[in-house]
Structures are given as C-alpha cells and as structure tokens.
Amino acid sequence: MTTVLIVEDDPINFRVFAKILTKRGGLDVKGTEDVEEVIRIARAGEADVILMDVSLSGSVYQGQSMDGIKITQILKSNPDTAGLPVILVTAHAMEGDRENFLSQSGADAYVSKPVIDHQAFVDQILQLVAHPD
C-alpha cells in the first residue's frame, strides 16, 4: 500500500488531507511535524511520498526553526532521500510562488490550499508515486 507522510502543523488540515487520501485514494497516511521524525521516516523508506506544508510554525531541527522549504532541501540534498517525491502544500498561493517554492526547495510538485478537487489531488499524488521523475 502507498504511504503518504503528511508534514502539517495544523491538526484540522492534517485530518482533512488524511480523510481525502484514505477515503478517496485508498492510501495509508502518517503525520508529523517533527523534523527528525520526517528524516527518519524518509531514510527508513516508510513513506512513498511526502505532503510538505510550506509554513510550519513549530518545527525545529538542530536548534534552528524549520519550514517546509528547508526540510525539503535537507531531504533533497541527501542521496538516501533525494528520490522520495515531495509535494509542497501551502495556503500562500500568490503569483510566482509556485515556481519560487519549487526552485528553492527542489520539491517535485506544489498544491495550494484549500484543495478543491479531491480526486485531482489524489490522482496527482498517485501519478507522482508511480512516476517520480
């Protein structure tokens, strides 16, 4: 079964994503905003794709405040986790943000919140898992 790691600091958003992915996509979900746990799960191969919130308020790693862009950079710069698809998720969808966030982070895709078309969202995740390049 395909497992999606949801890195999200808002419990309501986590529940919404989890429900969409399990009910509509038949996917398994895990969730955390703990950076060390994200890296551990990625290294252990316990997730097939990561949904990464861009704005994480409480995430700290090695004494530094971390957002989803920085966490994605860490994952993409490590050969052990670089191939794991990361989809950035943000409510801050201004003109040009998509390209900026993708180029800064090295993420594989970008989704703006709120997710309106649940099936298209699930399809995008499934396609990325099936064809990560």
SEDREN-851968 format. One record per atom (N, C-alpha, C): residue number from 1; x, y, z. Coordinates in nm, 2 decimals. Last residue first. Layout:
# SEDREN-851968
+-----+--------+--------+--------+
!   n !     xx !     yy !     zz !
+-----+--------+--------+--------+
! NUM !      X !      Y !      Z !
...
+-----+--------+--------+--------+
END
This chain:
# SEDREN-851968
+-----+--------+--------+--------+
!   n !     xx !     yy !     zz !
+-----+--------+--------+--------+
! 133 !   1.00 !   1.06 !  -1.16 !
! 133 !   1.08 !   1.15 !  -1.24 !
! 133 !   0.99 !   1.22 !  -1.33 !
! 132 !   0.81 !   0.90 !  -1.03 !
! 132 !   0.87 !   1.01 !  -0.96 !
! 132 !   0.96 !   1.10 !  -1.04 !
! 131 !   0.55 !   0.75 !  -1.11 !
! 131 !   0.65 !   0.81 !  -1.20 !
! 131 !   0.72 !   0.92 !  -1.13 !
! 130 !   0.39 !   0.68 !  -0.89 !
! 130 !   0.42 !   0.58 !  -1.00 !
! 130 !   0.53 !   0.62 !  -1.09 !
! 129 !   0.39 !   0.91 !  -0.74 !
! 129 !   0.45 !   0.79 !  -0.68 !
! 129 !   0.48 !   0.69 !  -0.79 !
! 128 !   0.26 !   1.08 !  -0.91 !
! 128 !   0.40 !   1.11 !  -0.87 !
! 128 !   0.47 !   0.99 !  -0.81 !
! 127 !   0.01 !   0.96 !  -0.93 !
! 127 !   0.10 !   0.97 !  -1.05 !
! 127 !   0.24 !   1.00 !  -1.01 !
! 126 !  -0.08 !   0.99 !  -0.67 !
! 126 !  -0.06 !   0.86 !  -0.73 !
! 126 !   0.03 !   0.86 !  -0.85 !
! 125 !  -0.10 !   1.28 !  -0.66 !
! 125 !  -0.01 !   1.20 !  -0.57 !
! 125 !   0.02 !   1.06 !  -0.62 !
! 124 !  -0.29 !   1.33 !  -0.86 !
! 124 !  -0.15 !   1.39 !  -0.87 !
! 124 !  -0.05 !   1.31 !  -0.78 !
! 123 !  -0.51 !   1.19 !  -0.76 !
! 123 !  -0.45 !   1.15 !  -0.88 !
! 123 !  -0.31 !   1.20 !  -0.90 !
! 122 !  -0.57 !   1.35 !  -0.53 !
! 122 !  -0.53 !   1.21 !  -0.51 !
! 122 !  -0.46 !   1.16 !  -0.64 !
! 121 !  -0.64 !   1.59 !  -0.67 !
! 121 !  -0.53 !   1.59 !  -0.57 !
! 121 !  -0.48 !   1.45 !  -0.55 !
! 120 !  -0.85 !   1.50 !  -0.82 !
! 120 !  -0.74 !   1.55 !  -0.89 !
! 120 !  -0.61 !   1.55 !  -0.80 !
! 119 !  -1.03 !   1.45 !  -0.61 !
! 119 !  -0.99 !   1.34 !  -0.70 !
! 119 !  -0.86 !   1.38 !  -0.77 !
! 118 !  -1.07 !   1.71 !  -0.49 !
! 118 !  -1.01 !   1.60 !  -0.42 !
! 118 !  -0.96 !   1.49 !  -0.51 !
! 117 !  -1.05 !   2.02 !  -0.57 !
! 117 !  -1.08 !   1.89 !  -0.65 !
! 117 !  -1.00 !   1.78 !  -0.58 !
! 116 !  -0.96 !   2.19 !  -0.36 !
! 116 !  -1.09 !   2.19 !  -0.41 !
! 116 !  -1.13 !   2.06 !  -0.47 !
! 115 !  -0.76 !   2.24 !  -0.09 !
! 115 !  -0.78 !   2.15 !  -0.20 !
! 115 !  -0.92 !   2.14 !  -0.24 !
! 114 !  -0.70 !   2.59 !   0.00 !
! 114 !  -0.76 !   2.46 !   0.02 !
! 114 !  -0.77 !   2.37 !  -0.11 !
! 113 !  -0.36 !   2.53 !  -0.09 !
! 113 !  -0.48 !   2.50 !   0.00 !
! 113 !  -0.58 !   2.61 !  -0.02 !
! 112 !  -0.19 !   2.41 !  -0.38 !
! 112 !  -0.23 !   2.52 !  -0.30 !
! 112 !  -0.36 !   2.48 !  -0.22 !
! 111 !   0.09 !   2.21 !  -0.44 !
! 111 !  -0.05 !   2.21 !  -0.43 !
! 111 !  -0.09 !   2.33 !  -0.34 !
! 110 !   0.36 !   2.09 !  -0.63 !
! 110 !   0.31 !   2.20 !  -0.55 !
! 110 !   0.15 !   2.20 !  -0.56 !
! 109 !   0.65 !   1.87 !  -0.67 !
! 109 !   0.52 !   1.93 !  -0.71 !
! 109 !   0.47 !   2.03 !  -0.60 !
! 108 !   0.90 !   1.82 !  -0.58 !
! 108 !   0.86 !   1.76 !  -0.71 !
! 108 !   0.73 !   1.82 !  -0.76 !
! 107 !   1.15 !   2.05 !  -0.45 !
! 107 !   1.03 !   1.97 !  -0.44 !
! 107 !   0.98 !   1.92 !  -0.58 !
! 106 !   1.35 !   2.23 !  -0.43 !
! 106 !   1.38 !   2.11 !  -0.51 !
! 106 !   1.26 !   2.01 !  -0.50 !
! 105 !   1.32 !   2.48 !  -0.31 !
! 105 !   1.32 !   2.36 !  -0.23 !
! 105 !   1.37 !   2.23 !  -0.30 !
! 104 !   1.34 !   2.68 !  -0.51 !
! 104 !   1.41 !   2.70 !  -0.38 !
! 104 !   1.43 !   2.56 !  -0.31 !
! 103 !   1.16 !   2.59 !  -0.71 !
! 103 !   1.31 !   2.61 !  -0.74 !
! 103 !   1.39 !   2.62 !  -0.61 !
! 102 !   0.92 !   2.58 !  -0.57 !
! 102 !   0.97 !   2.46 !  -0.63 !
! 102 !   1.12 !   2.48 !  -0.65 !
! 101 !   0.88 !   2.85 !  -0.49 !
! 101 !   0.89 !   2.75 !  -0.39 !
! 101 !   0.96 !   2.62 !  -0.44 !
! 100 !   0.88 !   2.97 !  -0.75 !
! 100 !   0.98 !   3.01 !  -0.65 !
! 100 !   1.00 !   2.90 !  -0.54 !
!  99 !   0.65 !   2.86 !  -0.87 !
!  99 !   0.79 !   2.84 !  -0.93 !
!  99 !   0.90 !   2.87 !  -0.83 !
!  98 !   0.46 !   2.95 !  -0.68 !
!  98 !   0.47 !   2.81 !  -0.71 !
!  98 !   0.61 !   2.78 !  -0.77 !
!  97 !   0.47 !   3.23 !  -0.67 !
!  97 !   0.51 !   3.15 !  -0.55 !
!  97 !   0.54 !   3.00 !  -0.59 !
!  96 !   0.36 !   3.36 !  -0.89 !
!  96 !   0.50 !   3.34 !  -0.88 !
!  96 !   0.55 !   3.25 !  -0.77 !
!  95 !   0.09 !   3.49 !  -0.70 !
!  95 !   0.15 !   3.48 !  -0.83 !
!  95 !   0.30 !   3.46 !  -0.82 !
!  94 !   0.04 !   3.30 !  -0.40 !
!  94 !   0.05 !   3.42 !  -0.48 !
!  94 !   0.11 !   3.40 !  -0.61 !
!  93 !  -0.06 !   3.11 !  -0.18 !
!  93 !  -0.05 !   3.09 !  -0.32 !
!  93 !  -0.06 !   3.23 !  -0.40 !
!  92 !  -0.04 !   3.00 !   0.09 !
!  92 !   0.02 !   3.13 !   0.05 !
!  92 !   0.04 !   3.12 !  -0.10 !
!  91 !  -0.11 !   2.76 !   0.17 !
!  91 !  -0.22 !   2.85 !   0.15 !
!  91 !  -0.17 !   2.98 !   0.09 !
!  90 !   0.06 !   2.47 !   0.04 !
!  90 !   0.06 !   2.60 !   0.11 !
!  90 !  -0.07 !   2.68 !   0.08 !
!  89 !   0.27 !   2.20 !   0.00 !
!  89 !   0.13 !   2.24 !   0.02 !
!  89 !   0.13 !   2.37 !   0.09 !
!  88 !   0.49 !   2.01 !  -0.21 !
!  88 !   0.47 !   2.13 !  -0.12 !
!  88 !   0.32 !   2.16 !  -0.12 !
!  87 !   0.57 !   1.69 !  -0.22 !
!  87 !   0.47 !   1.78 !  -0.28 !
!  87 !   0.45 !   1.89 !  -0.17 !
!  86 !   0.84 !   1.48 !  -0.30 !
!  86 !   0.79 !   1.58 !  -0.21 !
!  86 !   0.69 !   1.67 !  -0.28 !
!  85 !   0.95 !   1.15 !  -0.36 !
!  85 !   0.88 !   1.27 !  -0.40 !
!  85 !   0.82 !   1.35 !  -0.29 !
!  84 !   1.28 !   1.05 !  -0.30 !
!  84 !   1.15 !   1.05 !  -0.24 !
!  84 !   1.07 !   1.17 !  -0.29 !
!  83 !   1.54 !   1.08 !  -0.38 !
!  83 !   1.44 !   1.03 !  -0.48 !
!  83 !   1.30 !   1.02 !  -0.43 !
!  82 !   1.68 !   1.17 !  -0.16 !
!  82 !   1.66 !   1.26 !  -0.27 !
!  82 !   1.56 !   1.22 !  -0.37 !
!  81 !   1.76 !   1.01 !   0.05 !
!  81 !   1.62 !   1.05 !   0.05 !
!  81 !   1.59 !   1.14 !  -0.07 !
!  80 !   2.03 !   0.95 !   0.02 !
!  80 !   1.94 !   0.84 !   0.07 !
!  80 !   1.79 !   0.88 !   0.05 !
!  79 !   2.15 !   1.19 !  -0.06 !
!  79 !   2.13 !   1.08 !  -0.16 !
!  79 !   2.04 !   0.97 !  -0.12 !
!  78 !   2.02 !   1.49 !   0.05 !
!  78 !   2.07 !   1.37 !   0.10 !
!  78 !   2.05 !   1.26 !  -0.01 !
!  77 !   1.89 !   1.70 !  -0.06 !
!  77 !   2.04 !   1.71 !  -0.06 !
!  77 !   2.10 !   1.58 !  -0.01 !
!  76 !   1.62 !   1.66 !  -0.01 !
!  76 !   1.67 !   1.65 !  -0.15 !
!  76 !   1.82 !   1.65 !  -0.16 !
!  75 !   1.61 !   1.69 !   0.27 !
!  75 !   1.57 !   1.56 !   0.21 !
!  75 !   1.63 !   1.55 !   0.07 !
!  74 !   1.68 !   1.97 !   0.29 !
!  74 !   1.76 !   1.86 !   0.36 !
!  74 !   1.73 !   1.73 !   0.30 !
!  73 !   1.47 !   2.08 !   0.14 !
!  73 !   1.61 !   2.10 !   0.10 !
!  73 !   1.70 !   1.99 !   0.16 !
!  72 !   1.25 !   2.02 !   0.30 !
!  72 !   1.26 !   1.96 !   0.17 !
!  72 !   1.41 !   1.97 !   0.12 !
!  71 !   1.31 !   2.19 !   0.52 !
!  71 !   1.31 !   2.04 !   0.54 !
!  71 !   1.32 !   1.97 !   0.40 !
!  70 !   1.29 !   2.44 !   0.39 !
!  70 !   1.42 !   2.39 !   0.45 !
!  70 !   1.42 !   2.24 !   0.47 !
!  69 !   1.02 !   2.44 !   0.32 !
!  69 !   1.12 !   2.46 !   0.22 !
!  69 !   1.25 !   2.40 !   0.27 !
!  68 !   0.88 !   2.42 !   0.56 !
!  68 !   0.88 !   2.31 !   0.47 !
!  68 !   0.98 !   2.31 !   0.36 !
!  67 !   1.11 !   2.55 !   0.81 !
!  67 !   0.98 !   2.55 !   0.74 !
!  67 !   0.99 !   2.44 !   0.64 !
!  66 !   1.25 !   2.56 !   1.14 !
!  66 !   1.25 !   2.50 !   1.00 !
!  66 !   1.11 !   2.52 !   0.94 !
!  65 !   1.49 !   2.70 !   1.36 !
!  65 !   1.35 !   2.69 !   1.31 !
!  65 !   1.35 !   2.65 !   1.17 !
!  64 !   1.75 !   2.50 !   1.50 !
!  64 !   1.71 !   2.60 !   1.41 !
!  64 !   1.56 !   2.59 !   1.37 !
!  63 !   1.83 !   2.29 !   1.66 !
!  63 !   1.83 !   2.43 !   1.72 !
!  63 !   1.78 !   2.54 !   1.63 !
!  62 !   1.80 !   2.07 !   1.49 !
!  62 !   1.93 !   2.11 !   1.54 !
!  62 !   1.94 !   2.26 !   1.58 !
!  61 !   1.49 !   2.20 !   1.41 !
!  61 !   1.59 !   2.09 !   1.38 !
!  61 !   1.73 !   2.14 !   1.41 !
!  60 !   1.15 !   2.25 !   1.46 !
!  60 !   1.28 !   2.29 !   1.49 !
!  60 !   1.37 !   2.17 !   1.46 !
!  59 !   0.83 !   2.37 !   1.40 !
!  59 !   0.93 !   2.27 !   1.36 !
!  59 !   1.07 !   2.33 !   1.38 !
!  58 !   0.60 !   2.53 !   1.43 !
!  58 !   0.67 !   2.48 !   1.55 !
!  58 !   0.78 !   2.38 !   1.52 !
!  57 !   0.49 !   2.62 !   1.19 !
!  57 !   0.52 !   2.71 !   1.29 !
!  57 !   0.61 !   2.66 !   1.40 !
!  56 !   0.55 !   2.59 !   0.85 !
!  56 !   0.54 !   2.51 !   0.97 !
!  56 !   0.58 !   2.60 !   1.09 !
!  55 !   0.46 !   2.64 !   0.54 !
!  55 !   0.47 !   2.72 !   0.67 !
!  55 !   0.44 !   2.63 !   0.79 !
!  54 !   0.44 !   2.42 !   0.36 !
!  54 !   0.55 !   2.52 !   0.35 !
!  54 !   0.57 !   2.60 !   0.48 !
!  53 !   0.39 !   2.08 !   0.42 !
!  53 !   0.33 !   2.22 !   0.44 !
!  53 !   0.45 !   2.32 !   0.44 !
!  52 !   0.42 !   1.82 !   0.21 !
!  52 !   0.50 !   1.91 !   0.30 !
!  52 !   0.44 !   2.05 !   0.31 !
!  51 !   0.38 !   1.49 !   0.17 !
!  51 !   0.30 !   1.62 !   0.16 !
!  51 !   0.36 !   1.72 !   0.26 !
!  50 !   0.58 !   1.25 !   0.03 !
!  50 !   0.56 !   1.34 !   0.14 !
!  50 !   0.48 !   1.46 !   0.09 !
!  49 !   0.57 !   0.90 !  -0.05 !
!  49 !   0.56 !   1.04 !  -0.10 !
!  49 !   0.54 !   1.13 !   0.03 !
!  48 !   0.61 !   0.67 !   0.08 !
!  48 !   0.63 !   0.67 !  -0.07 !
!  48 !   0.63 !   0.81 !  -0.13 !
!  47 !   0.77 !   0.59 !   0.38 !
!  47 !   0.67 !   0.67 !   0.31 !
!  47 !   0.71 !   0.67 !   0.16 !
!  46 !   0.97 !   0.44 !   0.49 !
!  46 !   0.84 !   0.42 !   0.54 !
!  46 !   0.73 !   0.50 !   0.48 !
!  45 !   1.25 !   0.45 !   0.45 !
!  45 !   1.16 !   0.41 !   0.34 !
!  45 !   1.02 !   0.38 !   0.38 !
!  44 !   1.41 !   0.56 !   0.63 !
!  44 !   1.37 !   0.42 !   0.65 !
!  44 !   1.29 !   0.36 !   0.54 !
!  43 !   1.43 !   0.82 !   0.55 !
!  43 !   1.55 !   0.73 !   0.54 !
!  43 !   1.51 !   0.59 !   0.55 !
!  42 !   1.17 !   0.91 !   0.62 !
!  42 !   1.22 !   0.92 !   0.48 !
!  42 !   1.34 !   0.82 !   0.46 !
!  41 !   1.17 !   0.87 !   0.89 !
!  41 !   1.07 !   0.80 !   0.81 !
!  41 !   1.12 !   0.80 !   0.67 !
!  40 !   1.38 !   1.05 !   0.96 !
!  40 !   1.39 !   0.91 !   1.00 !
!  40 !   1.30 !   0.83 !   0.91 !
!  39 !   1.28 !   1.30 !   0.87 !
!  39 !   1.40 !   1.25 !   0.82 !
!  39 !   1.41 !   1.10 !   0.84 !
!  38 !   1.05 !   1.31 !   1.04 !
!  38 !   1.04 !   1.32 !   0.90 !
!  38 !   1.16 !   1.26 !   0.83 !
!  37 !   1.18 !   1.32 !   1.29 !
!  37 !   1.09 !   1.20 !   1.26 !
!  37 !   1.07 !   1.20 !   1.11 !
!  36 !   1.31 !   1.56 !   1.28 !
!  36 !   1.39 !   1.44 !   1.30 !
!  36 !   1.31 !   1.32 !   1.26 !
!  35 !   1.08 !   1.73 !   1.27 !
!  35 !   1.18 !   1.72 !   1.16 !
!  35 !   1.26 !   1.60 !   1.16 !
!  34 !   0.76 !   1.69 !   1.33 !
!  34 !   0.89 !   1.67 !   1.40 !
!  34 !   0.99 !   1.64 !   1.29 !
!  33 !   0.51 !   1.67 !   1.24 !
!  33 !   0.58 !   1.80 !   1.21 !
!  33 !   0.72 !   1.80 !   1.27 !
!  32 !   0.34 !   1.40 !   1.09 !
!  32 !   0.43 !   1.45 !   1.20 !
!  32 !   0.47 !   1.59 !   1.15 !
!  31 !   0.16 !   1.11 !   0.99 !
!  31 !   0.17 !   1.25 !   1.01 !
!  31 !   0.26 !   1.29 !   1.12 !
!  30 !   0.06 !   0.88 !   0.74 !
!  30 !   0.13 !   0.91 !   0.86 !
!  30 !   0.14 !   1.06 !   0.87 !
!  29 !  -0.17 !   0.68 !   0.56 !
!  29 !  -0.11 !   0.81 !   0.59 !
!  29 !  -0.04 !   0.80 !   0.73 !
!  28 !  -0.25 !   0.49 !   0.27 !
!  28 !  -0.21 !   0.49 !   0.41 !
!  28 !  -0.15 !   0.62 !   0.44 !
!  27 !  -0.52 !   0.53 !   0.03 !
!  27 !  -0.38 !   0.54 !   0.07 !
!  27 !  -0.36 !   0.53 !   0.22 !
!  26 !  -0.75 !   0.55 !  -0.11 !
!  26 !  -0.72 !   0.42 !  -0.05 !
!  26 !  -0.57 !   0.42 !  -0.01 !
!  25 !  -0.85 !   0.79 !  -0.20 !
!  25 !  -0.73 !   0.73 !  -0.27 !
!  25 !  -0.69 !   0.59 !  -0.22 !
!  24 !  -1.07 !   0.86 !  -0.05 !
!  24 !  -1.08 !   0.87 !  -0.19 !
!  24 !  -0.96 !   0.80 !  -0.26 !
!  23 !  -0.99 !   0.79 !   0.22 !
!  23 !  -1.12 !   0.76 !   0.16 !
!  23 !  -1.13 !   0.76 !   0.01 !
!  22 !  -0.72 !   0.87 !   0.24 !
!  22 !  -0.76 !   0.73 !   0.28 !
!  22 !  -0.89 !   0.70 !   0.21 !
!  21 !  -0.71 !   1.13 !   0.14 !
!  21 !  -0.62 !   1.03 !   0.09 !
!  21 !  -0.66 !   0.89 !   0.12 !
!  20 !  -0.92 !   1.27 !   0.29 !
!  20 !  -0.92 !   1.26 !   0.14 !
!  20 !  -0.83 !   1.15 !   0.09 !
!  19 !  -0.82 !   1.23 !   0.55 !
!  19 !  -0.95 !   1.17 !   0.51 !
!  19 !  -0.96 !   1.16 !   0.36 !
!  18 !  -0.58 !   1.36 !   0.55 !
!  18 !  -0.58 !   1.22 !   0.58 !
!  18 !  -0.71 !   1.16 !   0.53 !
!  17 !  -0.66 !   1.63 !   0.50 !
!  17 !  -0.58 !   1.56 !   0.40 !
!  17 !  -0.59 !   1.41 !   0.42 !
!  16 !  -0.82 !   1.67 !   0.74 !
!  16 !  -0.88 !   1.68 !   0.60 !
!  16 !  -0.80 !   1.61 !   0.50 !
!  15 !  -0.62 !   1.63 !   0.93 !
!  15 !  -0.74 !   1.54 !   0.93 !
!  15 !  -0.81 !   1.55 !   0.79 !
!  14 !  -0.44 !   1.84 !   0.87 !
!  14 !  -0.40 !   1.71 !   0.87 !
!  14 !  -0.52 !   1.61 !   0.85 !
!  13 !  -0.61 !   2.06 !   0.92 !
!  13 !  -0.56 !   2.04 !   0.78 !
!  13 !  -0.51 !   1.89 !   0.77 !
!  12 !  -0.64 !   2.03 !   1.20 !
!  12 !  -0.76 !   2.02 !   1.11 !
!  12 !  -0.71 !   1.99 !   0.97 !
!  11 !  -0.38 !   2.06 !   1.30 !
!  11 !  -0.44 !   1.93 !   1.31 !
!  11 !  -0.57 !   1.92 !   1.22 !
!  10 !  -0.11 !   2.20 !   1.14 !
!  10 !  -0.25 !   2.23 !   1.17 !
!  10 !  -0.33 !   2.10 !   1.18 !
!   9 !   0.14 !   2.13 !   1.04 !
!   9 !   0.13 !   2.17 !   1.18 !
!   9 !  -0.02 !   2.20 !   1.23 !
!   8 !   0.25 !   1.85 !   0.86 !
!   8 !   0.15 !   1.96 !   0.87 !
!   8 !   0.14 !   2.00 !   1.01 !
!   7 !   0.33 !   1.62 !   0.65 !
!   7 !   0.40 !   1.71 !   0.74 !
!   7 !   0.32 !   1.84 !   0.75 !
!   6 !   0.23 !   1.31 !   0.59 !
!   6 !   0.18 !   1.44 !   0.59 !
!   6 !   0.26 !   1.52 !   0.69 !
!   5 !   0.33 !   1.06 !   0.38 !
!   5 !   0.37 !   1.12 !   0.51 !
!   5 !   0.32 !   1.27 !   0.50 !
!   4 !   0.16 !   0.79 !   0.25 !
!   4 !   0.18 !   0.94 !   0.24 !
!   4 !   0.22 !   0.99 !   0.37 !
!   3 !   0.21 !   0.48 !   0.11 !
!   3 !   0.20 !   0.56 !   0.23 !
!   3 !   0.24 !   0.70 !   0.20 !
!   2 !   0.04 !   0.23 !  -0.07 !
!   2 !   0.12 !   0.35 !  -0.08 !
!   2 !   0.10 !   0.43 !   0.05 !
!   1 !   0.08 !  -0.12 !   0.00 !
!   1 !   0.00 !   0.00 !   0.00 !
!   1 !   0.09 !   0.12 !   0.00 !
+-----+--------+--------+--------+
END
